[in-house]
Structure formats: structure tokens, C-alpha cells
Amino acid sequence: MSDILALEAHLPKPPAEVYEALTSEAALRVWLASEAEVSLPDKQYTFWGRYTPQGSQAAQQLLAVSDSSLSFAWTLDELETIVTYTLTPSTSGTVLRLEQTNLPTLDELMNPPGRRDGRHSMHTFWGLSLANLASYLEGRTQTPKADFSEDRSAEIRVSFTIDAPASEVFASLIDPAAIAKWFGWEAEVEPHVGGTMSVGVDGKIFEFEPSRKLVYGDDEDTVVRWELEGSAGKTHLTFVQSGYTDDELDSAAQHEAGWLGGIAELKRMHELGEGWTPLTTELPAQPS
């Protein structure tokens, strides 16, 4: 048995603009992939490159297209999945529903057999991609994409700037309620050296400097490091996760996509302020 991933994203632009972003080669190369070729009349809709899971070559085939929907087959782990975009007008813009078939069940996601950078990465890949789609439509800075290439680094490292003071950004890294908002996981935090830091996996804090640094190790033998530098009301933040081996590059890629999706929401949460709402909602999985 497999599951169907279903996500809804509320985008602040009319359906025609969202549709253009979904079907323009130039737009896809900004928010989705490093390479894209699209010709709807010729039934071509492909994307590939280092930011695409198992993306050494194009692996998609356009199946159907209308003014408000598009579906394509995408082969991952030598299995065919079907991705469908559906656009519905809303009072604030557009609701984009994304579905993908033939994905791992929850039990398989928690204990993944085989590679982790294909079908197992779709939840995190699409979360990050939809965040970048929203940023593209809003004219905001893109969050760096996850590197799924075979020669990627074993270390996850990303630097970015948030238009908010370092004290506020740091607080959202240690407040369980805030973490649940931007990362989507229930967290347990004891904000001091030696304290618990559980975000998905259990960990212990071993460096803690308010508004400047948070470092903790987890029970999967990785180390997470947040370093903050405040200036002129903004925060330059560097995130690093280390501890993956050269045999775990697929796992590093999957986790990188997850962290970057969370970081995109962290940035949106601070910069949109009271106007912020979670960008995407994951609907209950449907067995296929």
C-alpha cells in the first residue's frame, strides 16, 4: 500500500498569475529547479538538476492540462508517481492543491527503506518548493534550495537574513509554541546548557548564548548549530547541521529540504508579522 500526499497552499495572487508561475520555464528555474523545459502544446513539462530529487535527468511526462489544473507523471525510485496541481480562486488570491500518488506510508517515512532522496523526500521537497513559489509571486527573496546532487556536501549549511531583531528571531528558536508554527513539529526545550532540545529527535544543548548562538546534538549523531548576528534591526542567521557521513548524502538531502522549508516559514513568520498564516496545510494522507 502507498499514500497520496495532499497539500494546500494559499497564495496571494490570482489563478492566472499562479498558473503562469507553474508553467513558465523561466519561473520554474527560479522557484523549483535549476533546469526546466515546458511546451504544453507538445505535452512537455520537465525539470531536473541538482535541486531536484534524483534529478540527473528529466523524469517527468505531462499527462493532462487545463486552464486550472495540470498533472504529470514523475518517476522516482524507478516507480511512477502522479503529481497534480489544481487552482481554485479564493477571496485572498488562489488555493493551490498539490497531490502526489504512490508515496511511502507514514510507517515507511519513519523507518525509510532504501534511499531517502526520492519518494521519501517529497513531503519536504514540496514544502520548500511551495514556500519559494509564494516568495516568487510576492517578489520576496528565495530560500536556498536543497541540494539533491550526488556530489553534494555531507554538511547542511545555509546563511540568510531575516528582517527582524536577533532577540526576536532567537526567541522563536527556543519557544516550543513558535517552533510548532514555523517548523510544524511539537518541540520540547529547556533553554540552557545541558537542557533538552527535542525537535523531531531528542537532543541536548551544549552552547547557549541568547540572541547569538544555539548549538545542540541529537540522538541521530548530528549537531545543529544556529548563529545569529544582529544589525540595524535585521538578523543574519547561519544554520549548520553536521554529522552525516559520505554514505548518508541521501539522508542529508532529505533533511536539508525539511530544514529549509522550516527556515522559509521562520522568515515569513517574522517578516509578515500579524499578517502571517502558515503557507501550506497537509491534508490527511489517502491510501492508494
C-alpha positions in Angstrom: 0.0 0.0 0.0 1.1 3.6 -0.6 -0.1 7.0 0.4 -1.2 10.1 -1.5 0.4 13.4 -0.4 -2.1 16.3 -0.4 -1.0 19.9 0.3 -3.0 23.1 0.1 -1.1 26.4 -0.3 -2.9 29.8 0.0 -1.2 32.1 -2.5 -1.9 35.9 -2.6 -2.2 36.2 -6.4 -5.0 35.4 -8.8 -5.1 32.0 -10.5 -3.8 33.3 -13.8 -0.6 34.5 -12.2 -0.1 31.3 -10.2 -0.7 29.2 -13.4 1.9 31.2 -15.2 4.4 30.6 -12.4 3.6 26.9 -12.6 4.1 26.6 -16.4 6.7 29.1 -17.3 10.3 27.8 -17.9 11.8 31.0 -16.5 9.6 30.9 -13.4 10.3 27.2 -12.7 14.0 27.9 -12.9 13.6 30.4 -10.1 11.4 28.7 -7.6 11.6 24.9 -8.4 14.6 23.6 -10.3 17.9 24.6 -12.0 16.7 23.3 -15.4 13.2 23.2 -16.9 11.6 22.7 -20.3 8.0 23.4 -20.9 5.8 23.2 -24.0 2.2 22.4 -23.1 1.1 22.0 -26.7 3.8 19.4 -27.2 2.9 17.7 -23.9 6.3 18.6 -22.4 6.7 19.5 -18.7 10.1 18.6 -17.3 12.5 19.8 -14.7 15.8 18.5 -13.4 19.2 19.4 -11.9 20.9 19.4 -8.5 17.9 20.9 -6.7 15.6 18.1 -8.0 15.3 14.7 -6.2 17.1 12.1 -8.4 17.4 14.9 -10.9 20.4 13.9 -13.0 18.0 13.9 -15.9 14.3 14.7 -16.6 11.9 12.1 -15.3 8.5 13.7 -15.9 5.8 13.3 -18.6 2.9 15.7 -19.0 -0.4 13.8 -18.7 -3.2 16.4 -18.7 -3.6 20.2 -18.7 -6.5 22.7 -18.5 -6.9 26.3 -17.5 -7.0 25.4 -13.8 -5.1 22.1 -13.5 -2.0 20.2 -14.6 -0.9 16.7 -14.0 2.3 14.9 -14.8 4.0 11.5 -14.2 7.3 11.6 -12.2 9.4 8.5 -11.9 11.2 8.3 -8.6 13.0 5.2 -7.2 12.0 3.5 -10.5 8.3 3.9 -9.6 5.8 6.1 -11.3 4.1 8.8 -9.2 1.5 11.2 -10.4 1.6 14.9 -9.5 -1.5 17.1 -9.9 -1.8 20.9 -9.4 -5.3 22.3 -9.1 -6.1 26.0 -8.8 -9.2 27.5 -7.1 -9.9 31.2 -6.8 -10.2 32.5 -3.2 -11.0 35.8 -1.6 -7.3 36.4 -1.0 -6.0 35.0 -4.2 -5.6 31.3 -5.1 -5.7 28.0 -3.3 -3.2 25.6 -4.9 -3.9 22.0 -4.2 -1.0 19.7 -4.9 -1.4 15.9 -4.8 1.2 13.2 -5.5 0.4 9.5 -5.6 2.4 6.4 -4.8 4.4 7.8 -1.9 5.6 5.9 1.2 3.2 5.3 4.1 3.8 7.0 7.5 5.5 3.9 8.8 7.8 3.8 5.9 8.6 7.5 6.3 9.6 7.0 9.9 11.7 4.0 9.0 12.7 4.5 5.4 13.9 1.5 3.4 16.4 2.2 0.7 17.3 5.7 -0.5 15.8 8.8 1.2 16.3 11.3 -1.6 13.5 10.1 -3.9 9.9 9.3 -2.9 10.7 9.7 0.8 11.8 13.3 0.2 8.6 14.5 -1.4 6.9 15.9 1.8 10.0 18.2 2.5 10.7 18.9 -1.2 7.2 20.2 -1.9 7.0 22.2 1.4 10.2 24.1 0.4 9.2 24.5 -3.2 5.8 25.9 -2.4 7.4 28.4 0.0 9.6 29.5 -2.8 6.7 29.7 -5.2 5.0 32.0 -2.7 8.1 34.1 -2.4 8.4 34.3 -6.2 4.8 35.5 -6.5 5.3 38.1 -3.7 8.6 39.3 -5.1 10.4 38.2 -2.0 13.9 36.7 -1.6 14.0 33.0 -2.4 15.1 30.5 0.3 18.1 28.5 -0.9 17.1 25.1 -2.4 18.1 21.7 -1.1 21.0 20.1 -3.0 20.0 16.6 -4.2 23.0 16.0 -6.4 25.3 13.0 -6.0 28.3 15.3 -5.2 26.5 17.3 -2.5 28.2 18.1 0.8 27.7 15.9 3.8 27.1 19.1 5.8 23.9 21.2 5.6 24.9 24.9 5.7 22.8 27.9 4.8 23.0 31.6 5.6 20.2 34.1 5.2 18.9 37.4 6.5 15.6 38.0 8.4 14.1 41.5 8.7 13.6 41.3 12.4 15.8 41.8 15.5 18.1 39.0 16.7 16.4 38.8 20.1 13.0 38.1 18.4 14.5 35.5 16.0 16.4 33.8 18.8 13.2 33.6 20.9 11.4 31.8 18.1 14.2 29.1 18.1 13.6 28.2 21.7 9.9 28.8 22.2 8.0 25.5 21.6 4.9 27.3 20.5 6.9 29.3 17.9 8.7 26.2 16.7 5.4 24.5 16.2 4.4 27.4 14.0 7.4 27.7 11.7 8.7 24.1 11.7 5.4 22.2 12.2 6.7 19.9 15.0 5.9 19.8 18.7 9.1 20.7 20.5 10.5 20.3 24.0 13.1 22.9 25.0 15.0 23.6 28.3 16.8 26.8 27.3 20.2 26.4 29.0 23.4 24.4 28.5 22.7 20.8 29.3 19.0 21.3 28.7 16.7 19.2 26.4 16.3 20.3 22.8 13.8 18.0 21.0 12.7 19.0 17.6 11.7 15.8 15.8 14.5 13.9 17.5 15.8 14.2 21.1 18.9 16.3 21.8 20.9 18.2 24.4 22.0 21.8 24.3 25.8 22.4 24.7 26.2 26.0 23.6 23.6 28.7 24.5 24.1 32.4 24.1 20.9 34.4 24.0 20.4 36.3 20.7 23.7 34.9 19.4 24.1 31.1 19.4 22.2 27.9 19.9 24.0 24.5 19.5 22.8 21.1 20.3 23.5 17.4 19.5 20.8 14.9 18.8 20.4 11.2 19.2 21.0 10.6 15.5 24.6 11.7 15.9 24.2 15.1 14.2 24.9 18.6 15.6 22.6 21.5 14.8 24.1 25.0 15.1 22.3 28.3 14.8 24.5 31.5 14.8 22.8 34.9 14.8 24.3 38.4 14.1 22.0 41.4 14.6 22.5 44.7 12.8 20.2 47.6 12.1 17.1 45.7 13.2 17.9 42.7 11.0 19.3 39.3 11.7 21.9 37.5 9.7 21.5 33.8 10.6 23.7 30.8 9.7 22.3 27.3 10.1 24.6 24.3 10.1 23.8 20.6 10.6 26.8 18.3 10.6 27.5 14.7 11.4 26.3 12.9 8.2 28.8 10.6 6.6 29.6 10.2 2.9 27.3 7.2 2.9 24.4 9.3 4.1 24.2 12.0 1.4 20.6 11.0 0.6 19.6 11.5 4.2 21.4 14.8 4.3 19.5 16.0 1.2 16.1 14.9 2.7 16.8 16.7 6.0 18.2 19.8 4.2 14.9 20.2 2.3 13.0 19.9 5.6 15.1 22.4 7.4 15.0 24.9 4.5 11.2 24.6 4.3 11.1 25.4 8.0 13.5 28.3 7.6 11.4 29.8 4.8 8.4 29.8 7.2 10.5 31.2 10.0 11.5 34.1 7.7 7.9 34.6 6.6 6.6 34.5 10.2 8.9 37.3 11.3 8.6 39.5 8.2 4.9 39.3 7.7 4.1 39.8 11.4 0.4 39.8 12.3 -0.4 39.1 8.6 1.4 35.7 8.8 -0.5 32.4 8.5 1.0 29.0 7.7 1.5 28.8 3.9 0.7 25.2 3.5 -1.7 22.7 5.1 -1.0 19.0 4.7 -4.3 17.2 4.4 -4.8 13.6 5.8 -3.0 11.0 3.7 -5.2 9.0 1.4 -4.1 5.4 0.7 -3.8 4.5 -3.0 
